[in-house]
Amino acid sequence: MSRVVTRWRALLLVLAVLLAASAGCAVKWTPFYDQTLDDKATSFQQDLETYLTKLESLQAPACTYQQNLDFYQKGSAQLAVMQTRAQASPHNTQLVEIVGLLQKNFAQLKNLQQNAGNSCLNSTVIEVARAGFQPIFTSLLTYELALKANEAPATAPTLKQ
């Protein structure tokens, strides 16, 4: 009986020491705000918006995919950097999903323009593309701003696509 009591006391002592040692430790269960990711998302959105606005006023052949290859190369690089930063963030599931949706929409825009061949995308297609990106950017920036305010990122709208 004395052995059992001694073991229980030892166990309680270990638990007390662990509790005391961890009392001053802050555990963060949400991702951290990433200023660089926020800046990159804003920059990518501005580049995309500028490109779509420019595309609305261009005539063939200036509006073709081949004539705008630099935009797609730069955009792909920007998205790759954003994806890497999102994946490096702890507790990143929602963030990686949002950046993945940006990549998916960007690939769809690229395919639309490639498939147009020597023709320009019409204003309706451009507007639909713009409208497809808007809720994703809103979700990403809402997510990042919630993190910046040290709130739970669940305040970011969820997307279904």
N, C-alpha and C positions, 0 to 999 in steps of 0.2 A: 504494500500500500504506500509506503514511504517513497518507493521508486516512482510510482505513478504521479504522486504529488510533486516530486522533484522535477519530473519531465514536464508536467503542466506548467510549473513555475518557470522553467527554462523557456518553454514555448511562449508563454506570456511575456517574458522579458525580451525575447527576440522580436515579437510583434510590437511591443512598446517602442523598442529602439528603431525598428523600421518605420513605424508611424511617426515618431519624432523626427527622424531623418527626412522623411518625405513631406512633412508639414510645410516646409518653406519652398517646395518645388512646385512650380506652376506647370500644369500639363495643358497643352493646347491641342484640341481635337479637331480644329478646323485649319484650312490652309492659311498661309500668311499672305498678306497683300504684297503684290509684286509690281512695283512702280514701272519696271522695264516692260513687263507684259502689258500693263495698262497703256504705256506710251506707244508700244508697237501696235496694239490693237487700234488705237486712235489714228496712228499714222497710216496703217493699212486701210482703214475706213476712208480717210481723206484721199488717199491715192485712188482707191476704187471709185469713189464718188466723182473725183476729178476726171478719171478715165471715162466713166459712163456718160458724164456731161459732154465731154469732148466727142465721144463716139456718136452722140445724137446729131452733131453738126457736120460730121465728116462725109465725104463722098468717096466712092470707089476710085482708086484702089487704096486710099489712105485709111479706110475703115476695116480693111481685111486683117485677118489673124497674122499673116506674114509681116504686115507693116507695123504690127503692134506687139511683136514677139517680146520686146524688151519689157513691156508691162507685165506680161505673164511670167517671165523669168524672175523679175523683181518680186512680184506677188507670191510666187511659189517659195522663194527664199524667205520672205517675211513670214509666211505661214509656217514654214519649217522651224524657224526660230521660235515662234509662238508655241508651237507644239512641243518643242524641246523644253521650254520653260514651264509649260503646263505639266508635262510629265515629271519634271523634277520637283514639283511642288508636293508637299505632303498632303494626304487626303484629297487627291486631285480628280476624283472620278467625274464630277460634274464639269469641272474646268476642261478636262481633256475632251469630254463629249462636245462641249460648245465649240472649241477650236476645231474639232473634227468636222462639225457641221459647216464651219467657215470653209474648210478645205474642200468639202463635198460641193458646196455651192460654187466655189471658185472653179473647180474642175468642170462643173456643168456649164458655167459661162464660157470657159475656154472651149469646150466641145461645141457649144452653139456657134461660136465664132469660127471655129475650124470648119464646121459643116456648112457654113454659109458660103464657103469658097471665095469667089471674087465679088460677092455681094455684101452689102452692109446689113447689119442687124437693124430691123425697123424699130421705131420708137416704142411700140407696144412690147416687144421682146425685151428691150433695154429697161423699160419701166417694171416689167415683171421680175427681171433679174434684180433690180434695185430693191424691189419690195421683198424679195426672198432673203436678201442679206440683212435688211433692217432689224427684224426681230432677233436675229442672232447677235448682231452688234449690241443691241439693247440688253440682251441677256448677259453677254460677256461683261459689258461695262457696269451693269447693275451688280453683277457678282463681284467684280473687282472693287467697286465703291463700297459695297457692304463689308468686304474684308478690310478696306481702308478705314472704315468707321468702327472696325473691330466687332462687327456683328456677325451672326451666323450667316454663311453664304447661302443658306436655304432661302434667303429673301430674294435671290435671283429668280426670275421667271424660268420655268422649265419649258423646253422646246420639244415638239414632236414633229419629226420629219422623217 
